[in-house]
Amino acid sequence: MIHLFSKRIFLMGAVMLSAALVADAALPNGLPTIDRKEKETVDLQPDAPKVPTKKGKSRRKAREESETLAKPYFSIDKTMSSARGAGGHDYIPVEARNTTWEISQYPASWATVTKSGNDGIDIEYAENPSSQPRFSRMYVTNGSKVEVIQLTQTGTVKFEVVDIAFANTDESGNKIYSDFGAPLYTYDLNYLLPRVTYNGPEEAEDKIVGVRIVKPDGSVDGIEDPNDFTYQWVIKAQPGKDQTADLYTWGDNVRRRGVPYYFPGTYSFQLWVDDELAISKEFKVSLKPDDYGATIEDYWVEHNINYEGQDGMLVHSRVNSQNLEGYKICYCIFLKDEEGNPLRDERDRILTVQDMADVESNDFYWDNWSVFVPYDTIRKALGDSKTFTYKIEVQNFEAQRPLSNVTGLSHTFTD
């Protein structure tokens, strides 16, 4: 019995081995063979997309989710809104399902609020003209529920001029003869370079500024119309405090001219921003102890004066001199028409009224130096015009060089 059983097992194994050999031989070329030593599933389409297996959802859970979505729901994403002083836009998302909501109370007028469908709120902030922050609030109502939204806007950080300093330079401003804050002297001062210290705006911007240089006589340098500027300049303003910017140089080359551009006296430098006077600062131009010169410290004019049978004007000045002992000084009145052209007499000579004086000491002073200017001569030179301009000037007569002057004066005949 044992022998027969073993033979049966052997025959069954042989049959199974033969079947396997026949099956392997029958597979077409290119199809993978199965390694029966490992229990793996062979993917006959390896590049086919995999479909995820869906997990089932209980009917109870699905019913709960459906009931939740059907209920009214209202929520505001945030209850704070803010903007910079320059103004801007903000958006507040709103989630509302199966319900409505309204803006029941609007904020201050500087914040324009618009309902964006049922999904949000648009807020447009106007520029804050003040440097101080401002606050407001708005109310959003959903049935009996009220949400309060706080609005905040910072103050506007604007361009602000803090100070101006002056230096003596060449025309380009690159070569400095006397540094910022150093004394300015008549015979050394070539070009005046102003340096502005300012607090910058929130963002970089170009600021157009206007400059008026007011001379000791009260006239504005470099202009004919008193409303004009001596010059305009662009400051590329940067954010932050205590920024600096150099302006345009103004003056002339003293050594080339041989005549000072800035006579002794106190000047006023005005800086205008956005049609407003931002700062006015004085600077003084002086004579060195060894320099010679003269200064018209004050002047006044009397009109319709009769002198020796003639009608005219009497021009007075207070003049101070320095180191001019032995010099001959000329006190002159130069007459021009309204366009600035010199007035001429019948013989085509330039009309000038002058008075000479010999300086008796190095610190000689004229308390009231005056000259009379007859109207008749001026009327003949003007022709049909009624207005003339004039300049008061003190000169070194021998050198024919001006020492001090007063410009921008005019008079109009009314008859």
Contacts in CASP RR format, 6 or more apart in sequence:
PFRMAT RR
TARGET T0000
AUTHOR 0000-0000-0000
METHOD contacts of the structure
MODEL  1
MIHLFSKRIFLMGAVMLSAALVADAALPNGLPTIDRKEKETVDLQPDAPK
VPTKKGKSRRKAREESETLAKPYFSIDKTMSSARGAGGHDYIPVEARNTT
WEISQYPASWATVTKSGNDGIDIEYAENPSSQPRFSRMYVTNGSKVEVIQ
LTQTGTVKFEVVDIAFANTDESGNKIYSDFGAPLYTYDLNYLLPRVTYNG
PEEAEDKIVGVRIVKPDGSVDGIEDPNDFTYQWVIKAQPGKDQTADLYTW
GDNVRRRGVPYYFPGTYSFQLWVDDELAISKEFKVSLKPDDYGATIEDYW
VEHNINYEGQDGMLVHSRVNSQNLEGYKICYCIFLKDEEGNPLRDERDRI
LTVQDMADVESNDFYWDNWSVFVPYDTIRKALGDSKTFTYKIEVQNFEAQ
RPLSNVTGLSHTFTD
24 33 0 8 1.000
27 33 0 8 1.000
31 44 0 8 1.000
32 42 0 8 1.000
34 42 0 8 1.000
69 97 0 8 1.000
70 98 0 8 1.000
71 97 0 8 1.000
71 98 0 8 1.000
72 97 0 8 1.000
72 98 0 8 1.000
72 99 0 8 1.000
73 95 0 8 1.000
73 96 0 8 1.000
73 97 0 8 1.000
73 98 0 8 1.000
73 99 0 8 1.000
74 94 0 8 1.000
74 95 0 8 1.000
74 96 0 8 1.000
74 97 0 8 1.000
74 99 0 8 1.000
74 101 0 8 1.000
74 142 0 8 1.000
74 145 0 8 1.000
75 94 0 8 1.000
75 95 0 8 1.000
75 96 0 8 1.000
76 92 0 8 1.000
76 93 0 8 1.000
76 94 0 8 1.000
76 140 0 8 1.000
76 147 0 8 1.000
76 149 0 8 1.000
77 92 0 8 1.000
77 93 0 8 1.000
77 94 0 8 1.000
77 95 0 8 1.000
78 92 0 8 1.000
78 93 0 8 1.000
78 149 0 8 1.000
79 147 0 8 1.000
79 148 0 8 1.000
79 149 0 8 1.000
79 150 0 8 1.000
80 149 0 8 1.000
80 150 0 8 1.000
80 152 0 8 1.000
81 90 0 8 1.000
81 92 0 8 1.000
81 123 0 8 1.000
81 149 0 8 1.000
81 150 0 8 1.000
81 151 0 8 1.000
81 152 0 8 1.000
82 90 0 8 1.000
82 151 0 8 1.000
82 152 0 8 1.000
82 153 0 8 1.000
82 154 0 8 1.000
83 89 0 8 1.000
83 90 0 8 1.000
83 123 0 8 1.000
83 125 0 8 1.000
83 152 0 8 1.000
83 153 0 8 1.000
83 154 0 8 1.000
84 153 0 8 1.000
84 154 0 8 1.000
84 202 0 8 1.000
85 125 0 8 1.000
85 127 0 8 1.000
85 128 0 8 1.000
85 153 0 8 1.000
85 154 0 8 1.000
85 155 0 8 1.000
85 156 0 8 1.000
85 157 0 8 1.000
85 202 0 8 1.000
86 127 0 8 1.000
86 128 0 8 1.000
86 156 0 8 1.000
86 202 0 8 1.000
86 203 0 8 1.000
87 125 0 8 1.000
87 126 0 8 1.000
87 127 0 8 1.000
87 128 0 8 1.000
87 153 0 8 1.000
88 124 0 8 1.000
88 125 0 8 1.000
89 122 0 8 1.000
89 123 0 8 1.000
89 124 0 8 1.000
89 125 0 8 1.000
90 122 0 8 1.000
90 123 0 8 1.000
90 125 0 8 1.000
91 116 0 8 1.000
91 120 0 8 1.000
91 121 0 8 1.000
91 122 0 8 1.000
91 123 0 8 1.000
92 120 0 8 1.000
92 121 0 8 1.000
92 123 0 8 1.000
92 149 0 8 1.000
93 119 0 8 1.000
93 120 0 8 1.000
94 101 0 8 1.000
94 118 0 8 1.000
94 119 0 8 1.000
94 120 0 8 1.000
94 121 0 8 1.000
94 140 0 8 1.000
95 119 0 8 1.000
96 118 0 8 1.000
96 119 0 8 1.000
96 142 0 8 1.000
99 142 0 8 1.000
99 143 0 8 1.000
100 118 0 8 1.000
100 142 0 8 1.000
101 118 0 8 1.000
101 140 0 8 1.000
101 141 0 8 1.000
101 142 0 8 1.000
101 143 0 8 1.000
102 115 0 8 1.000
102 140 0 8 1.000
102 141 0 8 1.000
103 113 0 8 1.000
103 115 0 8 1.000
103 121 0 8 1.000
103 138 0 8 1.000
103 139 0 8 1.000
103 140 0 8 1.000
103 141 0 8 1.000
104 139 0 8 1.000
104 140 0 8 1.000
104 141 0 8 1.000
104 146 0 8 1.000
105 137 0 8 1.000
105 138 0 8 1.000
105 139 0 8 1.000
106 113 0 8 1.000
106 138 0 8 1.000
107 113 0 8 1.000
107 136 0 8 1.000
107 137 0 8 1.000
107 138 0 8 1.000
107 151 0 8 1.000
108 134 0 8 1.000
108 136 0 8 1.000
108 151 0 8 1.000
109 126 0 8 1.000
110 125 0 8 1.000
110 126 0 8 1.000
110 128 0 8 1.000
110 134 0 8 1.000
110 136 0 8 1.000
110 153 0 8 1.000
111 123 0 8 1.000
111 124 0 8 1.000
111 125 0 8 1.000
111 126 0 8 1.000
111 136 0 8 1.000
111 138 0 8 1.000
111 151 0 8 1.000
111 153 0 8 1.000
112 123 0 8 1.000
112 124 0 8 1.000
112 126 0 8 1.000
113 121 0 8 1.000
113 122 0 8 1.000
113 123 0 8 1.000
113 138 0 8 1.000
114 121 0 8 1.000
114 122 0 8 1.000
114 123 0 8 1.000
114 124 0 8 1.000
115 121 0 8 1.000
115 122 0 8 1.000
116 122 0 8 1.000
121 140 0 8 1.000
121 149 0 8 1.000
123 151 0 8 1.000
125 153 0 8 1.000
127 156 0 8 1.000
128 134 0 8 1.000
128 153 0 8 1.000
128 154 0 8 1.000
128 155 0 8 1.000
128 156 0 8 1.000
129 156 0 8 1.000
130 155 0 8 1.000
130 156 0 8 1.000
131 155 0 8 1.000
131 156 0 8 1.000
131 157 0 8 1.000
131 158 0 8 1.000
132 155 0 8 1.000
133 152 0 8 1.000
133 153 0 8 1.000
133 154 0 8 1.000
133 155 0 8 1.000
134 152 0 8 1.000
134 153 0 8 1.000
134 155 0 8 1.000
135 150 0 8 1.000
135 151 0 8 1.000
135 152 0 8 1.000
135 153 0 8 1.000
136 151 0 8 1.000
137 148 0 8 1.000
137 149 0 8 1.000
137 150 0 8 1.000
137 151 0 8 1.000
138 148 0 8 1.000
138 149 0 8 1.000
138 151 0 8 1.000
139 146 0 8 1.000
139 147 0 8 1.000
139 148 0 8 1.000
139 149 0 8 1.000
140 146 0 8 1.000
140 147 0 8 1.000
140 149 0 8 1.000
141 147 0 8 1.000
156 202 0 8 1.000
157 199 0 8 1.000
157 200 0 8 1.000
157 201 0 8 1.000
157 202 0 8 1.000
157 239 0 8 1.000
158 200 0 8 1.000
158 201 0 8 1.000
159 198 0 8 1.000
159 199 0 8 1.000
159 200 0 8 1.000
159 201 0 8 1.000
159 205 0 8 1.000
159 207 0 8 1.000
159 235 0 8 1.000
159 237 0 8 1.000
159 273 0 8 1.000
160 198 0 8 1.000
160 199 0 8 1.000
160 200 0 8 1.000
160 278 0 8 1.000
161 196 0 8 1.000
161 197 0 8 1.000
161 198 0 8 1.000
161 271 0 8 1.000
161 273 0 8 1.000
161 278 0 8 1.000
161 279 0 8 1.000
162 197 0 8 1.000
162 198 0 8 1.000
162 199 0 8 1.000
162 242 0 8 1.000
163 196 0 8 1.000
163 197 0 8 1.000
163 279 0 8 1.000
163 281 0 8 1.000
164 194 0 8 1.000
164 195 0 8 1.000
164 196 0 8 1.000
164 197 0 8 1.000
164 269 0 8 1.000
164 271 0 8 1.000
164 279 0 8 1.000
164 281 0 8 1.000
165 180 0 8 1.000
165 181 0 8 1.000
165 194 0 8 1.000
165 195 0 8 1.000
165 197 0 8 1.000
166 180 0 8 1.000
166 181 0 8 1.000
166 184 0 8 1.000
166 192 0 8 1.000
166 193 0 8 1.000
166 194 0 8 1.000
166 195 0 8 1.000
166 269 0 8 1.000
166 283 0 8 1.000
167 176 0 8 1.000
167 177 0 8 1.000
167 178 0 8 1.000
167 179 0 8 1.000
167 180 0 8 1.000
167 181 0 8 1.000
167 182 0 8 1.000
167 192 0 8 1.000
167 193 0 8 1.000
167 195 0 8 1.000
168 176 0 8 1.000
168 177 0 8 1.000
168 178 0 8 1.000
168 182 0 8 1.000
168 184 0 8 1.000
168 188 0 8 1.000
168 189 0 8 1.000
168 190 0 8 1.000
168 191 0 8 1.000
168 192 0 8 1.000
168 193 0 8 1.000
169 175 0 8 1.000
169 176 0 8 1.000
169 177 0 8 1.000
169 190 0 8 1.000
169 191 0 8 1.000
169 192 0 8 1.000
169 193 0 8 1.000
169 249 0 8 1.000
170 177 0 8 1.000
170 190 0 8 1.000
170 191 0 8 1.000
170 249 0 8 1.000
170 253 0 8 1.000
171 190 0 8 1.000
171 191 0 8 1.000
171 249 0 8 1.000
171 253 0 8 1.000
172 249 0 8 1.000
173 191 0 8 1.000
173 193 0 8 1.000
173 246 0 8 1.000
173 249 0 8 1.000
176 193 0 8 1.000
177 188 0 8 1.000
177 190 0 8 1.000
178 184 0 8 1.000
178 188 0 8 1.000
180 195 0 8 1.000
183 286 0 8 1.000
184 192 0 8 1.000
184 262 0 8 1.000
184 283 0 8 1.000
184 284 0 8 1.000
184 285 0 8 1.000
184 286 0 8 1.000
185 285 0 8 1.000
185 286 0 8 1.000
185 287 0 8 1.000
185 288 0 8 1.000
185 291 0 8 1.000
186 260 0 8 1.000
186 262 0 8 1.000
186 263 0 8 1.000
186 264 0 8 1.000
186 285 0 8 1.000
186 286 0 8 1.000
186 287 0 8 1.000
186 291 0 8 1.000
186 293 0 8 1.000
187 254 0 8 1.000
187 260 0 8 1.000
187 287 0 8 1.000
187 288 0 8 1.000
187 291 0 8 1.000
188 254 0 8 1.000
188 288 0 8 1.000
189 254 0 8 1.000
189 260 0 8 1.000
189 261 0 8 1.000
189 262 0 8 1.000
189 285 0 8 1.000
190 251 0 8 1.000
190 252 0 8 1.000
190 253 0 8 1.000
190 254 0 8 1.000
190 255 0 8 1.000
190 261 0 8 1.000
191 249 0 8 1.000
191 250 0 8 1.000
191 251 0 8 1.000
191 252 0 8 1.000
191 253 0 8 1.000
192 213 0 8 1.000
192 249 0 8 1.000
192 250 0 8 1.000
192 251 0 8 1.000
192 262 0 8 1.000
192 283 0 8 1.000
193 246 0 8 1.000
193 247 0 8 1.000
193 249 0 8 1.000
194 211 0 8 1.000
194 246 0 8 1.000
194 247 0 8 1.000
194 269 0 8 1.000
194 271 0 8 1.000
195 244 0 8 1.000
195 245 0 8 1.000
195 246 0 8 1.000
195 247 0 8 1.000
196 209 0 8 1.000
196 235 0 8 1.000
196 244 0 8 1.000
196 245 0 8 1.000
196 246 0 8 1.000
196 247 0 8 1.000
196 271 0 8 1.000
197 242 0 8 1.000
197 243 0 8 1.000
197 244 0 8 1.000
198 235 0 8 1.000
198 237 0 8 1.000
198 243 0 8 1.000
198 244 0 8 1.000
198 245 0 8 1.000
199 240 0 8 1.000
199 241 0 8 1.000
199 242 0 8 1.000
199 243 0 8 1.000
200 237 0 8 1.000
200 238 0 8 1.000
200 239 0 8 1.000
200 240 0 8 1.000
200 241 0 8 1.000
200 243 0 8 1.000
201 237 0 8 1.000
201 239 0 8 1.000
202 239 0 8 1.000
203 239 0 8 1.000
204 236 0 8 1.000
204 237 0 8 1.000
204 238 0 8 1.000
204 239 0 8 1.000
205 237 0 8 1.000
206 234 0 8 1.000
206 235 0 8 1.000
206 236 0 8 1.000
206 237 0 8 1.000
207 234 0 8 1.000
207 235 0 8 1.000
207 237 0 8 1.000
207 273 0 8 1.000
208 232 0 8 1.000
208 233 0 8 1.000
208 234 0 8 1.000
209 232 0 8 1.000
209 233 0 8 1.000
209 234 0 8 1.000
209 235 0 8 1.000
209 247 0 8 1.000
209 271 0 8 1.000
209 272 0 8 1.000
209 273 0 8 1.000
209 278 0 8 1.000
210 229 0 8 1.000
210 230 0 8 1.000
210 231 0 8 1.000
210 232 0 8 1.000
210 233 0 8 1.000
210 271 0 8 1.000
210 272 0 8 1.000
210 273 0 8 1.000
211 229 0 8 1.000
211 230 0 8 1.000
211 231 0 8 1.000
211 232 0 8 1.000
211 233 0 8 1.000
211 247 0 8 1.000
211 248 0 8 1.000
211 250 0 8 1.000
211 269 0 8 1.000
211 270 0 8 1.000
211 271 0 8 1.000
211 272 0 8 1.000
212 220 0 8 1.000
212 223 0 8 1.000
212 229 0 8 1.000
212 230 0 8 1.000
212 268 0 8 1.000
212 269 0 8 1.000
212 270 0 8 1.000
212 272 0 8 1.000
213 220 0 8 1.000
213 221 0 8 1.000
213 222 0 8 1.000
213 230 0 8 1.000
213 250 0 8 1.000
213 267 0 8 1.000
213 268 0 8 1.000
213 269 0 8 1.000
213 270 0 8 1.000
214 220 0 8 1.000
214 221 0 8 1.000
214 267 0 8 1.000
214 268 0 8 1.000
214 269 0 8 1.000
214 270 0 8 1.000
215 221 0 8 1.000
215 267 0 8 1.000
215 407 0 8 1.000
216 263 0 8 1.000
216 264 0 8 1.000
216 265 0 8 1.000
216 266 0 8 1.000
216 267 0 8 1.000
216 296 0 8 1.000
217 296 0 8 1.000
217 299 0 8 1.000
217 392 0 8 1.000
217 405 0 8 1.000
217 406 0 8 1.000
217 407 0 8 1.000
217 408 0 8 1.000
219 406 0 8 1.000
219 407 0 8 1.000
219 408 0 8 1.000
220 226 0 8 1.000
220 228 0 8 1.000
220 230 0 8 1.000
221 230 0 8 1.000
221 250 0 8 1.000
222 230 0 8 1.000
223 229 0 8 1.000
223 230 0 8 1.000
229 272 0 8 1.000
230 250 0 8 1.000
231 248 0 8 1.000
231 250 0 8 1.000
233 247 0 8 1.000
233 248 0 8 1.000
235 245 0 8 1.000
235 247 0 8 1.000
236 245 0 8 1.000
237 243 0 8 1.000
237 245 0 8 1.000
251 261 0 8 1.000
251 262 0 8 1.000
252 261 0 8 1.000
254 260 0 8 1.000
254 261 0 8 1.000
258 401 0 8 1.000
259 401 0 8 1.000
259 402 0 8 1.000
262 285 0 8 1.000
263 285 0 8 1.000
263 295 0 8 1.000
263 402 0 8 1.000
263 403 0 8 1.000
263 404 0 8 1.000
263 405 0 8 1.000
264 285 0 8 1.000
264 286 0 8 1.000
264 287 0 8 1.000
264 293 0 8 1.000
264 295 0 8 1.000
264 404 0 8 1.000
265 284 0 8 1.000
265 285 0 8 1.000
265 286 0 8 1.000
265 295 0 8 1.000
266 282 0 8 1.000
266 283 0 8 1.000
266 284 0 8 1.000
266 285 0 8 1.000
267 282 0 8 1.000
267 283 0 8 1.000
267 284 0 8 1.000
267 285 0 8 1.000
268 280 0 8 1.000
268 281 0 8 1.000
268 282 0 8 1.000
269 280 0 8 1.000
269 281 0 8 1.000
269 282 0 8 1.000
269 283 0 8 1.000
270 277 0 8 1.000
270 279 0 8 1.000
270 280 0 8 1.000
271 277 0 8 1.000
271 278 0 8 1.000
271 279 0 8 1.000
271 280 0 8 1.000
272 278 0 8 1.000
287 293 0 8 1.000
287 295 0 8 1.000
287 322 0 8 1.000
290 323 0 8 1.000
291 322 0 8 1.000
291 323 0 8 1.000
292 322 0 8 1.000
292 323 0 8 1.000
292 324 0 8 1.000
292 327 0 8 1.000
292 396 0 8 1.000
293 321 0 8 1.000
293 322 0 8 1.000
293 323 0 8 1.000
293 324 0 8 1.000
293 396 0 8 1.000
293 403 0 8 1.000
293 404 0 8 1.000
294 319 0 8 1.000
294 320 0 8 1.000
294 321 0 8 1.000
294 322 0 8 1.000
294 324 0 8 1.000
294 329 0 8 1.000
294 394 0 8 1.000
294 403 0 8 1.000
294 404 0 8 1.000
295 319 0 8 1.000
295 320 0 8 1.000
295 321 0 8 1.000
295 403 0 8 1.000
295 404 0 8 1.000
296 317 0 8 1.000
296 318 0 8 1.000
296 319 0 8 1.000
296 392 0 8 1.000
296 394 0 8 1.000
296 404 0 8 1.000
296 405 0 8 1.000
296 406 0 8 1.000
297 317 0 8 1.000
297 318 0 8 1.000
297 319 0 8 1.000
297 320 0 8 1.000
298 317 0 8 1.000
298 318 0 8 1.000
299 315 0 8 1.000
299 316 0 8 1.000
299 317 0 8 1.000
299 318 0 8 1.000
299 392 0 8 1.000
299 406 0 8 1.000
300 316 0 8 1.000
301 313 0 8 1.000
301 314 0 8 1.000
301 315 0 8 1.000
301 316 0 8 1.000
301 409 0 8 1.000
302 313 0 8 1.000
302 314 0 8 1.000
302 316 0 8 1.000
303 312 0 8 1.000
303 313 0 8 1.000
303 411 0 8 1.000
304 311 0 8 1.000
304 312 0 8 1.000
304 313 0 8 1.000
305 311 0 8 1.000
305 312 0 8 1.000
305 313 0 8 1.000
305 314 0 8 1.000
305 372 0 8 1.000
306 312 0 8 1.000
307 314 0 8 1.000
307 372 0 8 1.000
307 374 0 8 1.000
310 372 0 8 1.000
310 374 0 8 1.000
310 375 0 8 1.000
310 376 0 8 1.000
311 374 0 8 1.000
311 375 0 8 1.000
311 376 0 8 1.000
312 372 0 8 1.000
312 373 0 8 1.000
312 374 0 8 1.000
312 375 0 8 1.000
313 372 0 8 1.000
313 373 0 8 1.000
313 375 0 8 1.000
313 411 0 8 1.000
314 370 0 8 1.000
314 371 0 8 1.000
314 372 0 8 1.000
314 373 0 8 1.000
315 333 0 8 1.000
315 370 0 8 1.000
315 371 0 8 1.000
315 372 0 8 1.000
315 373 0 8 1.000
315 392 0 8 1.000
316 368 0 8 1.000
316 369 0 8 1.000
316 370 0 8 1.000
317 331 0 8 1.000
317 366 0 8 1.000
317 368 0 8 1.000
317 369 0 8 1.000
317 370 0 8 1.000
317 392 0 8 1.000
317 394 0 8 1.000
317 406 0 8 1.000
318 365 0 8 1.000
318 366 0 8 1.000
318 367 0 8 1.000
318 368 0 8 1.000
318 369 0 8 1.000
319 331 0 8 1.000
319 365 0 8 1.000
319 366 0 8 1.000
319 369 0 8 1.000
319 394 0 8 1.000
319 404 0 8 1.000
320 363 0 8 1.000
320 365 0 8 1.000
320 366 0 8 1.000
321 329 0 8 1.000
321 359 0 8 1.000
321 362 0 8 1.000
321 363 0 8 1.000
321 364 0 8 1.000
321 365 0 8 1.000
322 362 0 8 1.000
322 363 0 8 1.000
323 362 0 8 1.000
324 359 0 8 1.000
324 362 0 8 1.000
324 364 0 8 1.000
324 396 0 8 1.000
325 359 0 8 1.000
325 360 0 8 1.000
325 361 0 8 1.000
325 362 0 8 1.000
325 364 0 8 1.000
326 358 0 8 1.000
326 359 0 8 1.000
326 360 0 8 1.000
327 358 0 8 1.000
327 359 0 8 1.000
327 396 0 8 1.000
327 397 0 8 1.000
327 398 0 8 1.000
328 356 0 8 1.000
328 357 0 8 1.000
328 358 0 8 1.000
328 359 0 8 1.000
328 396 0 8 1.000
328 397 0 8 1.000
328 398 0 8 1.000
329 356 0 8 1.000
329 357 0 8 1.000
329 358 0 8 1.000
329 359 0 8 1.000
329 394 0 8 1.000
329 395 0 8 1.000
329 396 0 8 1.000
329 397 0 8 1.000
329 403 0 8 1.000
330 354 0 8 1.000
330 355 0 8 1.000
330 356 0 8 1.000
330 394 0 8 1.000
330 395 0 8 1.000
330 396 0 8 1.000
330 397 0 8 1.000
331 354 0 8 1.000
331 355 0 8 1.000
331 356 0 8 1.000
331 357 0 8 1.000
331 369 0 8 1.000
331 371 0 8 1.000
331 392 0 8 1.000
331 394 0 8 1.000
332 352 0 8 1.000
332 353 0 8 1.000
332 354 0 8 1.000
332 392 0 8 1.000
332 393 0 8 1.000
332 394 0 8 1.000
332 395 0 8 1.000
333 352 0 8 1.000
333 353 0 8 1.000
333 354 0 8 1.000
333 371 0 8 1.000
333 373 0 8 1.000
333 390 0 8 1.000
333 391 0 8 1.000
333 392 0 8 1.000
333 393 0 8 1.000
334 342 0 8 1.000
334 350 0 8 1.000
334 352 0 8 1.000
334 390 0 8 1.000
334 391 0 8 1.000
334 393 0 8 1.000
335 342 0 8 1.000
335 343 0 8 1.000
335 351 0 8 1.000
335 352 0 8 1.000
335 353 0 8 1.000
335 373 0 8 1.000
335 378 0 8 1.000
335 381 0 8 1.000
335 388 0 8 1.000
335 389 0 8 1.000
335 390 0 8 1.000
336 342 0 8 1.000
336 343 0 8 1.000
336 388 0 8 1.000
336 389 0 8 1.000
336 390 0 8 1.000
336 391 0 8 1.000
337 343 0 8 1.000
337 381 0 8 1.000
337 382 0 8 1.000
337 385 0 8 1.000
337 387 0 8 1.000
337 388 0 8 1.000
337 389 0 8 1.000
338 385 0 8 1.000
338 387 0 8 1.000
338 388 0 8 1.000
338 389 0 8 1.000
338 410 0 8 1.000
340 389 0 8 1.000
342 350 0 8 1.000
342 351 0 8 1.000
343 350 0 8 1.000
343 351 0 8 1.000
343 378 0 8 1.000
343 381 0 8 1.000
343 382 0 8 1.000
343 388 0 8 1.000
344 350 0 8 1.000
344 351 0 8 1.000
344 381 0 8 1.000
345 351 0 8 1.000
345 377 0 8 1.000
345 380 0 8 1.000
345 381 0 8 1.000
346 380 0 8 1.000
351 377 0 8 1.000
351 378 0 8 1.000
351 381 0 8 1.000
353 371 0 8 1.000
353 372 0 8 1.000
353 373 0 8 1.000
354 371 0 8 1.000
355 369 0 8 1.000
355 371 0 8 1.000
356 397 0 8 1.000
357 366 0 8 1.000
357 369 0 8 1.000
373 390 0 8 1.000
375 413 0 8 1.000
378 388 0 8 1.000
379 413 0 8 1.000
382 388 0 8 1.000
386 412 0 8 1.000
386 413 0 8 1.000
386 414 0 8 1.000
387 410 0 8 1.000
387 411 0 8 1.000
387 412 0 8 1.000
387 413 0 8 1.000
388 410 0 8 1.000
388 411 0 8 1.000
389 408 0 8 1.000
389 409 0 8 1.000
389 410 0 8 1.000
390 409 0 8 1.000
390 410 0 8 1.000
390 411 0 8 1.000
391 405 0 8 1.000
391 406 0 8 1.000
391 407 0 8 1.000
391 408 0 8 1.000
391 409 0 8 1.000
392 405 0 8 1.000
392 406 0 8 1.000
392 409 0 8 1.000
393 402 0 8 1.000
393 404 0 8 1.000
393 405 0 8 1.000
393 406 0 8 1.000
394 402 0 8 1.000
394 403 0 8 1.000
394 404 0 8 1.000
394 405 0 8 1.000
395 401 0 8 1.000
395 402 0 8 1.000
395 403 0 8 1.000
396 402 0 8 1.000
396 403 0 8 1.000
END
